[in-house]
Amino acid sequence: MVEVVIQENSSLKHKPWFNHPENPERVRVLAATLARMGFVKYGFTRVEPGLDESIRVAGLIHSRDYIERMLEDSKKGRVLLDEDTYISSDSVELALEALYLSYKTALEASGIRFLVIRPPGHHAGRRGRTRGVSSNGFCLFNNAAAAVVGFRERGFKRIGILDFDVHHGNGTMEIFYREGILQIDLHQHPDTLYPHTGYPDEIGEGEGFGLKVNMVFQPYTGDDSYMRALDYAENIIEEYNPDSLVVSAGFDGFSGDGLADLNLTEASYYRLGSLIREAGVPTVIVLEGGYSRGLENGFKAFLEGLAGVARRYPQTTSSRNISRLNEMVNRAVYEHALKRFGR
């Protein structure tokens, strides 16, 4: 069963005082898409656990210094944390709520739950901005990491993370880089897009060695080449055999969404939804990016795939050169990942 849970406060709080793509309207667009689809398994929630409990959960992921700095900045009313990331008077409050909701959902979920929450989180590392990166990329606290912690506290041992935001989930990768958790991250090639991390040779260290899988795509990649990589991702997930799954869902790779250069359409997002459904394990999905067309069209197709609705979407095609480059790199990534499982 697929449920969509909309964080009610996310459409009310964390408002920029200037033109910024990460704003409350994103949630309103998604709610309108759900209503237009006639999707019945969704509802609104307001989780207000109290500051002490929220900070406790945040402390399981982020450093004390970073949390304290966020709390201090929130008192200033309006702050530019960096060139990309703003904080208004209620931003940290909302981010802590989203973090706690992700954690709490992982403690309870038996099927698939998609959390429509903001601000996004996958660029936030233990101390906020990750090493060598210019900004937090709109993120304050890492919601995907909170879901992983929730599943762990519940006793799950083989947790998988799938991140299909068009930007590399550098914060999540940093947090679990040395841990025995499978992380598959599909993103535009880091030579061409923020945060300029997530190269194929970043494969983890220690217990995480070989379990960090970065599949990268050249600008103007179409559905055909992307879906070939999804076949590889699905096979890796099957080999790992997770008992639970955390998904960072970004829809900003959709053609014309505005902040990237991939040429993906409904076909790719439908396939992503189907892949997650077929994994057949308790799954928490957290919203990351997506700012225009992706929120309407990509989100809809993704939910159809999650729910098993029969659809046949036409595919965009990549140029021969782009397909060749993607295949050469991602096939090598796939084969290296299989060696981790003795294949």
C-alpha positions in Angstrom: 0.0 0.0 0.0 1.2 3.5 -0.9 0.4 6.4 1.4 1.3 10.1 0.8 1.7 12.2 3.9 1.8 16.0 3.5 3.5 18.0 6.2 0.8 20.7 6.7 3.2 23.3 8.0 5.4 22.9 4.9 2.9 24.9 2.9 2.9 27.7 5.5 6.4 28.1 6.9 9.9 28.7 5.7 9.0 31.4 3.2 11.8 33.3 1.3 11.6 37.0 1.3 12.9 37.1 -2.3 12.5 35.0 -5.4 13.7 31.5 -4.6 12.7 28.1 -6.1 12.4 26.4 -2.7 9.2 27.8 -1.3 5.8 26.7 0.1 4.2 26.8 -3.3 6.0 23.5 -4.1 3.8 21.7 -1.6 0.7 23.3 -2.9 1.5 22.1 -6.4 1.9 18.6 -5.2 -1.3 18.6 -3.2 -3.1 19.9 -6.3 -1.5 17.1 -8.4 -2.8 14.5 -5.9 -6.3 15.9 -6.0 -6.2 16.0 -9.8 -5.2 12.4 -9.9 -7.9 11.3 -7.6 -5.2 9.7 -5.4 -7.1 8.7 -2.3 -4.4 7.5 0.0 -3.1 10.8 1.1 -3.6 13.2 4.0 -2.1 16.1 6.0 -0.2 15.9 9.2 1.2 18.3 11.7 3.8 16.8 13.9 5.1 19.0 16.7 7.2 16.9 19.0 8.6 19.7 21.1 12.0 21.3 20.8 13.9 19.0 23.1 12.8 15.8 21.3 13.4 17.4 17.9 16.9 18.3 19.0 17.5 14.9 20.4 16.7 13.3 17.0 18.8 15.9 15.1 21.7 15.1 17.4 21.6 11.5 16.2 22.7 12.8 12.8 24.2 16.3 13.0 26.9 17.8 15.3 25.9 19.7 18.3 27.7 22.8 17.0 25.7 22.8 13.8 22.4 22.4 15.6 23.2 25.2 17.9 24.2 27.4 15.1 20.9 26.7 13.3 18.9 27.6 16.4 20.9 30.8 16.9 20.4 31.8 13.2 16.6 31.2 13.5 16.4 33.9 16.2 17.7 36.5 13.7 14.6 36.4 11.6 16.1 36.5 8.1 19.5 35.0 7.4 21.3 33.9 4.3 23.1 30.8 5.5 25.0 30.8 2.2 24.6 31.7 -1.5 21.8 29.2 -2.0 20.2 28.6 1.4 17.9 31.0 3.4 16.6 30.9 6.9 13.5 32.8 7.9 12.1 33.0 11.5 10.3 29.6 11.3 12.6 27.7 9.0 14.6 25.8 11.6 11.3 24.9 13.4 9.9 23.5 10.1 13.1 21.6 9.3 13.2 20.0 12.7 9.6 19.0 12.3 10.4 17.4 8.9 13.4 15.6 10.4 11.3 14.2 13.2 8.5 13.1 10.9 11.0 11.2 8.8 12.4 9.5 11.9 9.0 8.7 13.3 7.6 7.4 10.0 10.5 4.9 9.8 9.6 3.6 13.2 6.1 2.8 12.0 6.0 2.2 8.3 5.1 -1.3 7.0 4.4 -0.4 3.4 5.4 2.6 1.4 5.0 6.1 2.8 5.9 9.2 0.8 6.5 12.3 2.9 5.9 15.6 1.2 8.1 17.7 3.4 10.4 20.6 3.2 13.0 22.0 3.3 14.8 19.3 1.5 17.7 17.6 3.3 20.1 15.4 1.3 22.8 18.1 0.9 23.1 18.5 4.7 26.0 16.6 6.3 26.9 16.1 9.9 28.1 19.7 10.2 25.9 21.2 7.6 27.9 22.1 4.5 30.0 19.2 3.4 33.7 19.4 2.6 34.6 21.2 -0.6 31.0 22.3 -1.4 30.0 25.9 -1.8 26.6 25.7 0.0 23.9 23.7 1.8 21.9 23.6 -1.4 18.6 24.7 0.2 19.0 22.0 2.9 19.0 22.5 6.7 18.7 19.0 8.3 19.0 15.6 6.6 15.6 13.9 6.5 16.7 10.8 4.7 19.4 10.2 7.3 16.7 10.5 10.0 14.6 7.8 8.3 17.7 5.5 8.3 18.2 6.1 12.0 14.5 5.3 12.6 14.7 2.0 10.7 17.9 1.1 12.7 16.2 1.8 16.0 13.4 -0.5 14.8 15.9 -3.3 14.4 16.4 -3.4 10.6 19.9 -4.4 9.6 20.1 -4.1 5.8 18.9 -0.6 5.0 19.2 0.7 1.4 19.2 4.3 0.3 18.1 5.3 -3.2 18.6 9.0 -4.2 17.3 10.1 -7.6 17.4 13.8 -7.2 19.3 15.2 -10.1 21.9 16.7 -7.7 24.2 14.3 -5.8 23.1 13.7 -2.2 26.4 14.6 -0.8 25.2 15.1 2.8 23.7 11.7 3.0 26.7 10.1 1.3 29.0 11.8 3.8 27.0 10.7 6.8 27.0 7.0 5.9 30.2 6.8 3.7 32.0 4.4 6.1 28.9 2.4 7.1 27.6 -0.8 5.7 24.5 0.7 4.1 23.9 0.4 0.3 23.6 3.9 -1.2 22.7 4.3 -4.9 22.7 7.9 -6.1 21.7 8.7 -9.7 22.5 12.3 -10.7 23.8 14.6 -13.4 27.5 14.3 -13.9 29.3 16.3 -11.2 31.5 18.0 -13.7 28.4 19.8 -14.9 26.2 20.4 -11.8 26.2 21.4 -8.1 27.4 20.0 -5.7 30.2 18.7 -8.0 30.5 15.6 -5.9 29.4 12.0 -6.5 32.0 10.7 -8.9 31.9 7.0 -9.8 35.1 6.3 -8.0 33.6 7.5 -4.7 32.7 4.0 -3.5 32.9 4.2 0.3 35.4 3.3 3.0 35.6 0.8 5.8 32.4 -1.2 6.1 30.9 1.0 3.4 33.5 0.1 0.8 31.8 -0.9 -2.4 28.4 -0.1 -1.1 28.4 3.6 -2.3 27.2 3.6 -5.9 27.2 6.8 -7.9 25.6 6.5 -11.4 26.1 9.7 -13.4 24.5 11.1 -16.5 25.7 13.6 -19.1 23.6 16.7 -19.7 20.7 16.0 -22.1 20.5 12.4 -21.2 17.1 11.0 -22.2 14.9 8.3 -20.7 16.4 5.5 -22.7 19.9 5.9 -21.3 18.6 6.7 -17.8 16.4 3.6 -17.7 19.3 1.4 -18.7 21.0 2.6 -15.5 17.9 1.9 -13.6 18.1 -1.7 -14.7 21.6 -1.8 -13.1 20.3 -0.1 -9.9 17.5 -2.6 -9.6 19.9 -5.6 -9.9 22.2 -4.1 -7.3 19.2 -3.7 -4.9 18.2 -7.3 -5.5 21.7 -8.5 -4.7 21.8 -6.5 -1.5 18.4 -7.7 -0.5 17.4 -4.8 1.8 15.0 -5.2 4.6 14.0 -1.6 4.3 14.5 1.3 1.9 14.9 5.1 2.3 14.4 7.1 -0.9 15.4 10.7 -1.6 12.9 11.7 -4.3 13.9 14.6 -6.4 11.9 15.5 -9.6 14.3 18.2 -10.8 15.7 15.9 -13.5 12.5 16.2 -15.4 13.0 18.0 -18.7 12.5 21.7 -18.3 12.2 21.7 -14.5 14.7 24.5 -14.4 17.8 23.7 -12.3 19.5 20.9 -14.3 20.0 19.7 -17.9 18.6 16.1 -18.1 15.9 15.3 -20.6 13.8 12.9 -18.5 10.0 12.5 -18.7 7.2 10.5 -17.2 8.8 7.3 -18.5 11.8 7.5 -16.1 9.8 8.5 -13.1 7.2 5.8 -13.7 10.0 3.3 -13.9 11.5 4.6 -10.6 8.2 4.2 -8.9 7.8 0.6 -10.2 11.4 -0.3 -9.1 10.7 0.9 -5.5 7.3 -0.9 -5.4 8.9 -4.2 -6.6 11.5 -4.1 -3.8 8.6 -5.0 -1.5 10.1 -3.8 1.8 9.0 -1.0 4.2 10.0 2.2 2.5 10.1 5.9 3.5 10.3 8.3 0.7 11.2 11.9 1.4 10.8 14.8 -1.0 14.0 16.5 -2.1 14.0 18.7 -5.3 11.6 19.5 -8.1 10.5 23.0 -8.8 8.1 23.2 -11.8 7.3 20.6 -14.4 8.8 17.8 -12.3 6.4 18.4 -9.5 3.4 18.1 -11.8 4.3 15.5 -14.4 7.2 13.6 -12.8 5.5 13.3 -9.4 2.3 12.0 -11.0 4.1 9.3 -13.1 6.2 8.3 -10.0 3.1 7.7 -7.9 1.5 5.7 -10.7 4.6 3.5 -10.8 4.5 3.1 -7.0 0.8 2.2 -7.0 1.2 -0.3 -9.9 -1.1 1.6 -12.2 -0.7 0.3 -15.8 0.9 3.0 -18.0 3.0 3.2 -21.1 4.8 6.4 -21.5 6.9 7.3 -24.6 10.6 7.7 -24.0 13.0 10.5 -24.9 16.2 9.3 -26.6 19.8 10.4 -26.0 22.3 11.1 -28.7 24.6 8.2 -29.5 27.6 9.9 -27.9 25.7 10.6 -24.7 24.4 7.0 -24.5 27.9 5.7 -25.1 29.4 7.8 -22.4 26.7 7.0 -19.8 26.8 3.3 -20.6 30.6 3.1 -20.4 30.7 4.7 -16.9 27.6 3.2 -15.4 28.3 -0.3 -16.6 31.7 -0.1 -14.9 30.0 1.2 -11.7 27.5 -1.7 -11.8 30.1 -4.4 -12.3 32.3 -3.0 -9.5 29.2 -3.0 -7.2 28.5 -6.6 -8.0 32.0 -7.6 -6.8 30.9 -6.4 -3.3 28.4 -9.3 -3.4 30.9 -11.9 -4.8 29.6 -11.7 -8.3 
